[in-house]
Amino acid sequence: MLKYYINTILFVLLGVLNLQSQTKENTQQDSISVKNSNYHPKTYGLRVGVDVLKPILSYTLDEFKGIEVVADWRLKTRLFIAGELGYSDRTLQEDNFNHTVKGQYIKLGLNYNLYTNWLQMDNELFLGFRYGFSNFSNRLNNYTIFQEGTYFDPREVTNSIKFSNLNAHWVELVAGVKVEVFSNLYLGFAVNISKIVSTKDPDIFENTYTPGFGKISENGNGANINYTVSYRIPIYKK
Amino acid sequence: MKKVYLALFIILITMGCEDEFCLDDTTPSLIIRFRDIDTNQLKPIRLTAGGVGLDAFIENTTLDSLAIPINTQSNTVTYLLSEILDDDTESTESLTLTYDIEDEFVSKACGFRSVFKNIQISTTNNDWLLDFEVLTEDITNENRAHVEILH
């Protein structure tokens, strides 16, 4: 147990130092593979986990319910195919209107590990991209007419209208870390910036939030963070 | 390595910059222009104006064009326009506007606004308000005058 704590501290310290030359040396050795005694085999297998932020927010916030499952699979020493799958139900109070967005999403992409692990360590500092798709419904709960001044009270419309079968496509750039804290158990933290590719809007207004992407800015941009706990089911080492 | 941390840092910072402001068109007000009935030139009038039963919207102001809000809770609104003469007496005329309301979505920051279609105007003709001319069928913006009052 102590070994893995030291692992984590070492990992953070190493991140501060410049390891450029070390990286070049090791990638050369990677290609020689098994015969070189400095190469330590990495575990290959399916790593599955959950985002821990969403269940906490679901419990503490009335207006949000959601879960996210994350998974990735190592293709090569540094290359992973990764994805996220989730569901969210969120009620948003904007300045002048209130709406509830409910739906599911999936994101798929690749992660590339920039960090060079020493010995049997298997941590990641990665950059990646995702393509995301979500399918959802948007119910406009109420709105107040936007007007200048309050000479007349603005009309409030309270009969709700529901728009179903809406969707959105987007692309994301992700950056994050994954640290092995116990054998095959990883803690991860990632940030991403994303951009809407296309979206099917409701008839009378626009999508300003979509599950998996979050709030959509006027330019179609968004950003997210997630914290994950995942476990790798080991299959083989290579 | 350092480049990745820099990228992460920049990403985290840009995530904070999501403030949007409402700078787009809002629900339009009624724009009235005042012209001389003989010359058709703009002719200012000293006016107190407001909705029936409400406080004055503008008081004792000399102007040749007025933008006055429209009531979004109803299909009709009546304004009392009182000309203030040199001896400070008032002469009141009224203008009634009837319309169909339509709501349209503007943006996330602004929300919904109302526009007014198929407008109809009627006025009293007791004293200074000699005639009027409706310039548009719909009120959807404040770019031009919607009605001209000739006095």
Interface residues (C-beta under 8 A of the other chain):
Chain A: G15 L17 N18 L19 Q20 E94 D95 N96 F97 L114 Y115 L125 L127 Y143 T144 I145 F146 Q147 E148 G149 Y151 F152 D153 P154 R155 V157 A175 V191 N192 I193 I204 F205 E206 T208 K215 I216 S217 E218 A223 I225
Chain B: M1 K2 V4 Y5 A7 L8 I11 L12 T14 M15 E18 E20 C22 T26 T27 S29 G51 L54 F57 I68 P69 I70 N71 T72 Q73 V77 I101 D103 E104 F105 V106 S107 K108 A109 C110 G111 F112 R113 S114
